[in-house]
């Protein structure tokens, strides 16, 4: 009987029991889906670039979370919450063909535009001529390409197959610029003016004018016509940061050699347009037989140097006409230099010849307007404000003298503090508006906390493999400032549609230049180890296709190099599929940072 009663009870409660079990299963599934959705749709990401949440709060919250900080972005299409509807997660790539080789630079190798030029008299063929159509293919790698030699060894030798050029070796073999040794290219530190080596030459300049004080008074230098940038490379030992530049020329890839060595450099030329550097930015400009006709067009090239040279700054000119007077052509050049420099109120503060017959003259730019005011003739005239208010992007050289910068009281801006104090001191060119000062100091605090806590410890970047860094939207260079103790250098890029902070960056003792990221950058392929983009792409995509920007990033980033992006989640959702289609490893950290690593993959040739 008892058994019958028990069976009856079970029979009577069968369906309610099943209902309870089913309800529990549904609750568990709902809870699981909720957790997954909250993971894939982060709420702690900055809502926009203008008003990001305080990083200190974000970091504190993340530190309280479990140690699982990173997630690989989903690879399967059905799981991909980081894709935009207009971007297919499967993108077909091809290797560039039709004469586009391993070292192609879109804006400098546009042969159709170059051949159509009416004149090359003023180096027009070495200036930017960007094609209308964008690059929609991937550049091949040089045969035998491998990860570059690490710094500091790379300063003296690089892997030959990364830059397999021998023309410069033959052309400059008597000057000891570069020598091939087995599978390496070796840079002994020679050059036209460096008969006893670059280190001797650097000391020779300081001995000639002790006020220079390398690495203390002089920190930011521009080397015009730099060759393979040995001058700038050796100045690094003196705590001097040099922007070395030269045009793409018949000697083959001098700037490519420099960047492969890990020395700051860029492709540029003093032709018909202004250099993409800030007014009054450099402490010293150097030219060792750089083959620039300084007196051309009434002295426009020298007016351009005057524009970018800091008040009280120096121009060190090491060239044949400085010390030879037995040649009529040299005499003519020297007389022209005397005439133009005097008209600009530059003064000769040193002139000498060393034991090897190397001549040197050092000019100083005035730090007072009194000379301008006392000139008998206003020739060349002082530029009006309308001539200097815009960034020098595709701007023609000015036939006038840039006025000296003044502070809110009308006084000429002072020289920056000695290095290294100038890195953290108030920049002389900091805007006089109180809000700007507050923004600057808040930005400095922001990066000084963010870099050590996140970039150094949480993003899984192999910093030992990083030497050449580009900050694509540098702002006040807080990112570069926070990296100052690492053996790296940073090219601080100020986009042309962003606030002009390049003068402040130079005041801090750092280097940089202007650029429009809807166009190609003036550098050889595979020349940077890390590209950093902080709230750049969301605004940029209003003017150009983000796919084109990614192709350019792929062009200039070395294999095994990193891309770090902090931007809106909309941008990250677009970037993820594109980068994965390039076979890059892509990860999202702390729901805020996309970190991608390029590899050696290239599409199969059809």
C-alpha positions as CSV (number, residue, x, y, z in Angstrom):
1,X,0.0,0.0,0.0
2,X,2.8,2.3,0.9
3,X,4.4,1.8,-2.4
4,X,1.1,2.6,-4.2
5,X,0.7,5.8,-2.2
6,X,4.3,6.9,-3.1
7,X,3.7,6.1,-6.7
8,X,0.5,8.2,-6.6
9,X,2.3,11.1,-5.1
10,X,5.0,11.1,-7.8
11,X,2.4,10.8,-10.5
12,X,0.5,13.8,-9.1
13,X,3.7,16.0,-8.9
14,X,5.3,15.0,-12.2
15,X,4.5,18.0,-14.3
16,X,5.1,20.7,-11.7
17,X,8.6,19.2,-11.1
18,X,9.4,19.3,-14.8
19,X,8.2,22.9,-14.9
20,X,10.5,23.9,-12.1
21,X,13.5,22.3,-13.7
22,X,12.7,23.9,-17.1
23,X,12.4,27.3,-15.4
24,X,15.8,26.9,-13.7
25,X,17.4,26.0,-17.1
26,X,15.9,29.1,-18.8
27,X,17.2,31.3,-15.9
28,X,20.7,29.9,-16.3
29,X,20.7,30.5,-20.1
30,X,19.4,34.1,-19.6
31,X,22.1,34.8,-17.0
32,X,24.8,33.4,-19.4
33,X,23.6,35.5,-22.3
34,X,23.6,38.6,-20.1
35,X,27.2,38.1,-19.0
36,X,28.3,37.5,-22.6
37,X,26.5,40.7,-23.8
38,X,28.1,42.8,-21.1
39,X,31.5,41.4,-22.0
40,X,31.1,42.2,-25.7
41,X,29.5,45.6,-25.2
42,X,31.8,47.5,-22.8
43,X,30.4,50.4,-21.0
44,X,33.6,51.7,-19.6
45,X,35.0,52.8,-23.0
46,X,35.4,56.6,-23.5
47,X,32.1,57.8,-25.1
48,X,33.9,60.3,-27.2
49,X,37.3,61.9,-27.7
50,X,36.5,65.3,-26.3
51,X,35.2,64.2,-22.9
52,X,37.0,60.9,-22.0
53,X,36.4,59.5,-18.5
54,X,39.2,60.1,-16.0
55,X,41.8,57.4,-16.6
56,X,42.8,57.2,-13.0
57,X,39.3,55.9,-12.1
58,X,39.3,53.5,-15.1
59,X,42.6,52.1,-14.1
60,X,41.6,51.7,-10.4
61,X,38.5,49.8,-11.4
62,X,40.4,47.5,-13.7
63,X,43.0,46.7,-11.1
64,X,40.2,45.4,-8.9
65,X,39.1,43.0,-11.6
66,X,40.5,39.5,-12.2
67,X,43.9,39.3,-14.0
68,X,42.3,38.3,-17.3
69,X,42.8,41.8,-18.9
70,X,42.9,40.9,-22.5
71,X,40.6,39.2,-25.1
72,X,41.4,38.2,-28.6
73,X,38.8,39.7,-30.9
74,X,36.5,36.9,-32.1
75,X,37.6,35.3,-35.3
76,X,34.3,33.7,-36.4
77,X,31.8,35.9,-38.2
78,X,28.8,34.8,-36.2
79,X,30.7,35.8,-33.0
80,X,32.1,39.0,-34.3
81,X,30.7,41.9,-32.3
82,X,33.5,44.2,-33.5
83,X,32.5,44.5,-37.1
84,X,30.6,47.2,-39.0
85,X,27.9,46.3,-41.5
86,X,29.8,47.9,-44.4
87,X,33.0,46.0,-43.7
88,X,33.1,42.4,-44.7
89,X,35.1,40.3,-42.2
90,X,36.7,38.6,-45.2
91,X,38.7,41.1,-47.3
92,X,40.6,39.9,-50.3
93,X,44.1,41.4,-50.5
94,X,46.6,41.3,-53.4
95,X,50.3,42.1,-53.6
96,X,50.9,45.4,-55.5
97,X,51.9,45.1,-59.1
98,X,52.5,47.3,-62.1
99,X,55.8,48.9,-61.1
100,X,54.9,49.4,-57.4
101,X,57.8,47.8,-55.6
102,X,59.0,47.0,-52.1
103,X,60.0,50.7,-51.4
104,X,57.0,52.5,-52.9
105,X,56.0,55.8,-51.5
106,X,52.7,57.1,-53.0
107,X,53.3,60.8,-52.7
108,X,56.9,60.8,-53.7
109,X,56.9,58.1,-56.4
110,X,54.0,59.5,-58.5
111,X,55.8,59.3,-61.8
112,X,52.8,60.5,-63.8
113,X,52.7,63.7,-61.9
114,X,56.5,64.1,-61.8
115,X,56.8,63.7,-65.6
116,X,54.1,66.3,-66.1
117,X,56.0,69.0,-64.2
118,X,57.0,72.1,-66.2
119,X,60.2,72.6,-64.2
120,X,62.5,70.8,-61.9
121,X,64.7,73.8,-61.3
122,X,63.6,74.2,-57.7
123,X,63.5,70.5,-56.8
124,X,59.7,70.3,-57.6
125,X,60.2,66.6,-58.5
126,X,61.2,65.8,-55.0
127,X,58.2,67.4,-53.4
128,X,54.9,65.7,-52.6
129,X,52.6,64.8,-55.5
130,X,50.0,62.5,-54.1
131,X,48.0,60.4,-56.5
132,X,44.2,60.8,-56.6
133,X,43.6,57.0,-56.4
134,X,44.5,55.3,-53.1
135,X,46.8,52.3,-52.7
136,X,44.5,49.2,-52.4
137,X,47.2,46.6,-52.3
138,X,50.0,45.4,-50.1
139,X,53.7,46.1,-50.8
140,X,55.8,42.9,-51.0
141,X,58.7,42.4,-48.6
142,X,62.3,42.5,-49.9
143,X,63.7,39.0,-50.5
144,X,65.5,37.9,-47.4
145,X,63.8,40.5,-45.1
146,X,64.1,39.8,-41.4
147,X,63.5,41.6,-38.1
148,X,65.9,44.6,-38.0
149,X,69.1,44.6,-35.9
150,X,68.2,45.9,-32.4
151,X,69.3,49.2,-31.0
152,X,72.0,50.3,-30.2
153,X,73.8,47.8,-32.4
154,X,71.8,49.0,-35.4
155,X,73.4,52.5,-35.3
156,X,76.5,50.9,-36.6
157,X,75.3,48.0,-38.7
158,X,72.0,46.8,-40.3
159,X,70.9,43.7,-42.1
160,X,71.8,44.1,-45.8
161,X,68.7,42.4,-47.2
162,X,66.3,44.8,-45.4
163,X,67.8,47.7,-47.5
164,X,69.7,45.9,-50.3
165,X,71.2,49.0,-51.9
166,X,74.8,49.3,-53.0
167,X,74.9,52.4,-55.2
168,X,75.7,54.7,-52.2
169,X,78.5,52.3,-51.3
170,X,80.1,52.8,-54.7
171,X,79.4,56.5,-54.9
172,X,80.8,57.4,-51.5
173,X,83.4,54.6,-51.1
174,X,86.2,57.0,-50.5
175,X,84.3,58.9,-47.9
176,X,83.5,55.8,-45.7
177,X,79.8,56.5,-45.3
178,X,78.7,52.8,-45.6
179,X,80.5,49.5,-46.2
180,X,79.1,46.1,-47.0
181,X,80.5,43.3,-44.7
182,X,79.1,39.8,-45.3
183,X,75.3,40.1,-44.8
184,X,75.5,43.5,-43.1
185,X,75.9,47.2,-44.0
186,X,78.3,48.9,-41.7
187,X,78.3,52.6,-41.0
188,X,81.8,53.7,-39.8
189,X,80.7,57.3,-39.2
190,X,82.5,58.8,-42.2
191,X,81.3,61.5,-44.6
192,X,82.4,64.4,-46.7
193,X,83.0,66.6,-43.6
194,X,83.8,63.8,-41.1
195,X,87.3,62.9,-42.1
196,X,88.2,62.1,-38.5
197,X,84.8,60.6,-37.7
198,X,81.5,62.1,-36.6
199,X,82.4,62.2,-32.9
200,X,85.4,64.4,-33.7
201,X,83.3,66.6,-35.9
202,X,80.6,67.0,-33.2
203,X,83.2,68.0,-30.6
204,X,84.8,70.4,-33.2
205,X,81.6,72.3,-33.5
206,X,81.2,72.7,-29.7
207,X,84.8,73.6,-29.3
208,X,84.4,76.3,-31.9
209,X,81.4,77.8,-30.1
210,X,81.2,76.6,-26.4
211,X,77.8,78.3,-25.9
212,X,76.3,75.5,-27.9
213,X,76.6,73.0,-25.0
214,X,75.3,69.9,-26.7
215,X,72.5,68.2,-24.7
216,X,72.0,71.1,-22.3
217,X,71.5,74.4,-24.2
218,X,71.1,72.7,-27.6
219,X,68.6,69.8,-27.6
220,X,66.5,69.9,-30.8
221,X,68.5,70.0,-34.0
222,X,67.6,69.9,-37.7
223,X,70.2,68.3,-40.0
224,X,69.6,69.5,-43.6
225,X,70.7,67.1,-46.3
226,X,71.7,64.5,-43.7
227,X,73.1,61.7,-45.8
228,X,72.7,58.5,-43.8
229,X,72.2,60.6,-40.6
230,X,75.4,59.7,-38.9
231,X,75.6,63.3,-37.5
232,X,72.2,62.9,-35.8
233,X,73.0,59.3,-34.7
234,X,76.1,60.3,-32.8
235,X,74.5,63.4,-31.3
236,X,72.1,61.0,-29.5
237,X,75.1,60.2,-27.2
238,X,75.0,63.9,-26.2
239,X,71.3,63.9,-25.4
240,X,70.6,65.8,-28.5
241,X,67.5,64.8,-30.6
242,X,68.0,65.5,-34.3
243,X,65.5,65.7,-37.1
244,X,67.5,64.5,-40.0
245,X,66.1,65.0,-43.5
246,X,67.0,64.7,-47.1
247,X,65.1,64.3,-50.4
248,X,64.7,61.0,-52.2
249,X,67.7,61.3,-54.5
250,X,70.0,59.5,-56.9
251,X,72.2,58.1,-54.1
252,X,69.4,55.6,-53.1
253,X,67.6,55.4,-49.8
254,X,69.8,57.6,-47.5
255,X,66.7,58.2,-45.3
256,X,65.8,54.5,-45.4
257,X,69.3,53.7,-44.2
258,X,68.9,56.2,-41.3
259,X,65.5,54.8,-40.2
260,X,66.7,51.2,-40.5
261,X,69.5,52.2,-38.1
262,X,67.0,53.6,-35.6
263,X,67.9,57.3,-36.1
264,X,65.2,59.9,-36.4
265,X,64.8,61.0,-40.1
266,X,62.2,62.0,-42.7
267,X,62.1,62.6,-46.4
268,X,61.8,66.3,-47.3
269,X,63.3,69.0,-49.5
270,X,63.7,72.8,-49.5
271,X,62.1,73.4,-52.9
272,X,59.2,75.6,-53.5
273,X,57.1,74.8,-50.4
274,X,57.6,75.4,-46.7
275,X,58.9,72.5,-44.6
276,X,56.3,70.8,-42.4
277,X,57.9,72.0,-39.2
278,X,56.8,74.6,-36.6
279,X,57.8,78.2,-36.6
280,X,60.7,78.9,-34.1
281,X,61.1,75.2,-33.3
282,X,64.8,74.2,-33.6
283,X,67.6,75.2,-31.4
284,X,70.2,74.6,-34.1
285,X,70.2,73.9,-37.8
286,X,73.1,72.1,-39.4
287,X,74.3,71.7,-43.0
288,X,77.4,69.9,-44.0
289,X,77.8,70.5,-47.7
290,X,74.0,69.9,-48.1
291,X,74.0,71.2,-51.6
292,X,71.2,73.7,-51.0
293,X,71.5,77.0,-52.9
294,X,70.7,79.2,-49.9
295,X,70.6,82.4,-51.8
296,X,68.2,81.2,-54.5
297,X,65.1,83.3,-55.3
298,X,66.5,86.2,-53.3
299,X,67.2,84.0,-50.3
300,X,63.9,82.2,-49.8
301,X,65.6,79.0,-48.6
302,X,67.4,81.0,-45.9
303,X,64.1,82.8,-45.0
304,X,62.6,79.3,-44.4
305,X,65.5,78.4,-42.1
306,X,64.9,81.6,-40.3
307,X,61.2,80.7,-39.9
308,X,61.9,77.4,-38.2
309,X,64.9,78.5,-36.1
310,X,64.3,79.6,-32.5
311,X,65.1,83.2,-31.6
312,X,68.8,83.1,-30.5
313,X,69.3,79.8,-32.3
314,X,72.2,78.8,-34.4
315,X,72.9,77.8,-38.0
316,X,76.1,75.7,-38.4
317,X,77.2,75.7,-42.0
318,X,80.1,73.4,-42.9
319,X,80.8,73.9,-46.6
320,X,83.4,74.6,-49.2
321,X,82.6,78.4,-49.7
322,X,83.2,79.0,-46.0
323,X,87.0,78.6,-46.2
324,X,88.1,78.7,-49.9
325,X,88.8,81.9,-51.6
326,X,90.6,80.6,-54.7
327,X,87.5,79.8,-56.7
328,X,85.3,82.4,-58.3
329,X,82.2,80.3,-57.9
330,X,82.8,79.9,-54.1
331,X,83.5,83.6,-53.7
332,X,80.2,84.3,-55.4
333,X,78.3,81.9,-53.1
334,X,79.9,83.4,-50.0
335,X,79.1,87.0,-51.0
336,X,75.5,86.0,-51.5
337,X,75.4,84.4,-48.1
338,X,76.8,87.5,-46.5
339,X,74.2,89.7,-48.2
340,X,71.2,87.5,-47.3
341,X,72.2,86.8,-43.7
342,X,72.9,90.4,-43.0
343,X,69.5,91.4,-44.4
344,X,67.9,88.8,-42.0
345,X,69.9,90.3,-39.1
346,X,71.9,87.0,-38.5
347,X,75.3,87.5,-37.0
348,X,78.4,85.4,-37.5
349,X,79.4,84.2,-34.0
350,X,82.2,81.8,-35.1
351,X,84.2,81.0,-38.2
352,X,87.1,78.6,-38.4
353,X,89.0,75.9,-40.3
354,X,90.1,72.7,-38.6
355,X,93.4,70.7,-39.3
356,X,91.7,68.8,-42.1
357,X,90.7,71.9,-43.9
358,X,87.1,71.6,-42.9
359,X,85.6,75.1,-42.7
360,X,82.8,76.0,-40.4
361,X,80.8,79.2,-39.9
362,X,78.1,79.5,-37.2
363,X,75.4,82.1,-37.5
364,X,73.0,83.2,-34.8
365,X,69.4,84.4,-35.3
366,X,68.5,87.6,-33.4
367,X,66.5,87.4,-30.1
368,X,65.4,91.0,-30.4
369,X,63.5,92.9,-33.0
370,X,65.8,96.0,-32.7
371,X,67.9,95.0,-35.7
372,X,64.8,94.6,-37.9
373,X,63.6,98.1,-36.8
374,X,66.9,99.7,-37.5
375,X,67.4,98.4,-41.0
376,X,67.9,101.1,-43.6
377,X,65.7,99.2,-46.0
378,X,62.8,96.9,-45.2
379,X,64.1,94.2,-47.5
380,X,63.2,91.5,-47.0
381,X,60.0,92.7,-45.3
382,X,58.6,91.3,-42.1
383,X,55.8,88.8,-42.8
384,X,52.3,89.9,-41.9
385,X,50.3,87.9,-39.4
386,X,48.2,86.5,-42.3
387,X,51.3,84.9,-43.7
388,X,52.1,82.9,-40.6
389,X,48.8,81.9,-39.0
390,X,48.3,78.6,-40.8
391,X,50.2,75.3,-40.6
392,X,52.8,75.1,-43.4
393,X,51.1,72.4,-45.4
394,X,51.5,72.8,-49.2
395,X,52.4,76.4,-48.4
396,X,54.8,78.3,-50.7
397,X,58.1,79.6,-49.4
398,X,57.7,83.2,-48.1
399,X,59.7,86.1,-49.5
400,X,59.6,87.6,-46.1
401,X,61.0,87.3,-42.5
402,X,58.8,85.6,-40.0
403,X,58.3,87.9,-37.0
404,X,59.8,86.9,-33.7
405,X,57.3,85.2,-31.3
406,X,56.2,87.3,-28.3
407,X,54.4,86.5,-25.0
408,X,51.3,88.1,-23.6
409,X,53.3,91.1,-22.5
410,X,54.9,91.7,-25.9
411,X,58.3,90.3,-24.9
412,X,60.2,87.9,-27.2
413,X,59.7,84.4,-26.0
414,X,62.5,83.1,-23.8
415,X,64.9,80.2,-24.5
416,X,63.6,77.0,-23.0
417,X,65.1,75.7,-19.7
418,X,68.2,73.5,-20.1
419,X,67.7,69.9,-20.8
420,X,66.4,67.8,-19.1
421,X,64.4,70.4,-17.1
422,X,62.8,71.7,-20.3
423,X,60.9,68.4,-20.8
424,X,58.6,69.1,-17.8
425,X,59.0,72.9,-17.4
426,X,56.4,75.4,-18.8
427,X,57.0,75.7,-22.5
428,X,57.8,79.2,-23.6
429,X,55.2,79.0,-26.5
430,X,52.4,77.7,-24.3
431,X,49.3,79.6,-25.0
432,X,48.7,82.5,-22.6
433,X,45.0,81.5,-22.2
434,X,44.5,80.0,-18.7
435,X,42.4,77.2,-20.1
436,X,45.3,76.1,-22.4
437,X,47.7,75.9,-19.5
438,X,45.3,73.8,-17.5
439,X,44.7,71.5,-20.4
440,X,48.4,71.1,-20.9
441,X,49.1,70.2,-17.3
442,X,46.1,67.8,-17.1
443,X,47.3,66.2,-20.3
444,X,50.8,65.7,-18.8
445,X,49.3,64.1,-15.7
446,X,47.1,61.9,-17.8
447,X,49.9,60.4,-19.8
448,X,52.4,60.2,-16.9
449,X,49.9,57.8,-15.2
450,X,48.5,56.0,-18.2
451,X,51.8,55.0,-19.8
452,X,53.5,53.2,-16.9
453,X,50.3,51.6,-15.6
454,X,48.8,50.5,-19.0
455,X,51.2,50.8,-21.9
456,X,54.2,49.4,-20.0
457,X,52.5,46.7,-17.9
458,X,49.2,45.7,-19.5
459,X,49.4,45.8,-23.3
460,X,51.8,42.9,-23.7
461,X,54.1,45.0,-25.9
462,X,57.6,43.7,-26.3
463,X,59.4,47.1,-25.7
464,X,62.8,45.6,-26.2
465,X,61.9,45.2,-29.9
466,X,60.7,48.8,-30.3
467,X,63.0,51.7,-31.4
468,X,61.2,53.9,-33.9
469,X,57.8,55.1,-32.7
470,X,55.2,57.4,-34.3
471,X,52.5,59.1,-32.4
472,X,49.9,59.8,-35.1
473,X,48.1,62.4,-33.0
474,X,50.7,63.7,-30.6
475,X,48.8,66.6,-28.9
476,X,51.2,67.9,-26.3
477,X,53.5,64.9,-26.7
478,X,52.5,63.5,-23.3
479,X,52.9,60.0,-24.7
480,X,56.5,60.7,-25.9
481,X,57.3,62.4,-22.6
482,X,56.3,59.4,-20.6
483,X,58.6,57.2,-22.7
484,X,61.7,59.4,-22.3
485,X,63.6,56.9,-20.2
486,X,63.3,54.1,-22.7
487,X,65.8,53.7,-25.6
488,X,63.3,54.8,-28.1
489,X,62.5,58.0,-30.1
490,X,59.1,59.3,-31.1
491,X,58.0,61.1,-34.2
492,X,55.3,63.4,-32.9
493,X,52.8,64.0,-35.7
494,X,50.4,66.9,-35.4
495,X,47.5,66.4,-37.8
496,X,46.7,69.5,-39.9
497,X,43.1,69.5,-38.7
498,X,44.0,69.3,-35.0
499,X,45.2,72.1,-32.6
500,X,48.6,73.3,-33.5
501,X,50.8,72.1,-30.6
502,X,54.1,71.4,-32.5
503,X,55.8,74.5,-31.2
504,X,55.1,73.3,-27.6
505,X,56.5,69.9,-28.5
506,X,59.7,71.5,-29.7
507,X,59.9,73.6,-26.6
508,X,59.8,70.4,-24.5
509,X,62.9,69.2,-26.4
510,X,61.1,66.7,-28.7
511,X,60.7,66.4,-32.4
512,X,57.7,66.2,-34.7
513,X,56.0,67.5,-37.9
514,X,52.6,68.2,-39.4
515,X,50.7,65.8,-41.6
516,X,47.3,65.0,-43.2
517,X,46.5,61.4,-42.5
518,X,44.2,61.3,-45.6
519,X,47.5,61.2,-47.5
520,X,50.6,59.1,-47.4
521,X,53.4,59.9,-45.0
522,X,56.9,60.9,-46.2
523,X,58.7,57.8,-45.2
524,X,59.9,54.5,-46.7
525,X,58.0,51.4,-46.1
526,X,58.8,49.3,-43.0
527,X,60.4,52.2,-41.0
528,X,58.5,52.2,-37.7
529,X,58.2,49.6,-34.9
530,X,55.1,51.1,-33.2
531,X,52.3,53.4,-34.4
532,X,50.2,55.0,-31.7
533,X,46.8,56.6,-32.4
534,X,44.9,58.3,-29.6
535,X,41.4,59.5,-30.6
536,X,42.4,60.3,-34.2
537,X,40.5,57.9,-36.4
538,X,36.9,58.7,-35.4
539,X,37.3,62.3,-36.6
540,X,39.5,61.4,-39.6
541,X,36.9,59.0,-41.1
542,X,34.7,62.0,-41.8
543,X,37.3,63.1,-44.4
544,X,38.7,59.8,-45.7
545,X,38.2,56.0,-45.8
546,X,39.5,54.2,-42.7
547,X,40.6,51.3,-45.1
548,X,43.0,53.7,-46.8
549,X,44.5,54.7,-43.5
550,X,45.0,51.0,-42.6
551,X,46.8,50.4,-45.9
552,X,49.2,53.3,-45.1
553,X,49.7,52.0,-41.6
554,X,50.6,48.6,-43.0
555,X,53.0,50.2,-45.5
556,X,55.1,52.1,-42.9
557,X,55.0,49.5,-40.0
558,X,57.7,46.9,-39.8
559,X,56.7,43.2,-39.6
560,X,56.5,42.3,-35.9
561,X,55.6,45.9,-35.2
562,X,52.6,47.1,-33.2
563,X,49.6,49.4,-33.7
564,X,48.0,50.7,-30.6
565,X,44.6,52.5,-31.0
566,X,42.5,54.2,-28.4
567,X,39.3,55.5,-30.0
568,X,35.5,55.1,-30.1
569,X,34.1,51.5,-30.1
570,X,32.7,52.3,-33.6
571,X,36.2,52.7,-34.9
572,X,37.5,49.6,-33.1
573,X,34.6,47.6,-34.6
574,X,35.7,48.7,-38.0
575,X,39.4,48.2,-37.5
576,X,39.2,44.7,-36.0
577,X,38.0,42.9,-39.2
578,X,40.3,44.9,-41.5
579,X,43.4,44.1,-39.4
580,X,42.4,40.4,-39.0
581,X,42.1,40.2,-42.8
582,X,45.8,41.2,-42.9
583,X,46.5,38.2,-40.7
584,X,47.5,40.5,-37.8
585,X,47.0,39.4,-34.3
586,X,44.3,41.7,-32.8
587,X,43.4,42.1,-29.1
588,X,41.2,44.3,-27.1
589,X,42.5,45.4,-23.7
590,X,40.4,46.7,-20.9
591,X,37.6,47.6,-23.3
592,X,39.6,50.7,-24.4
593,X,42.7,49.8,-26.3
594,X,43.0,47.9,-29.6
595,X,46.5,46.3,-29.9
596,X,47.5,44.7,-33.2
597,X,50.7,43.1,-34.2
598,X,51.8,42.8,-37.8
599,X,53.5,39.7,-39.1
600,X,55.4,38.6,-42.2
601,X,52.2,37.5,-44.1
602,X,51.8,38.7,-47.7
603,X,49.2,37.5,-50.1
604,X,50.1,34.7,-52.6
605,X,51.1,36.1,-56.0
606,X,48.6,35.0,-58.6
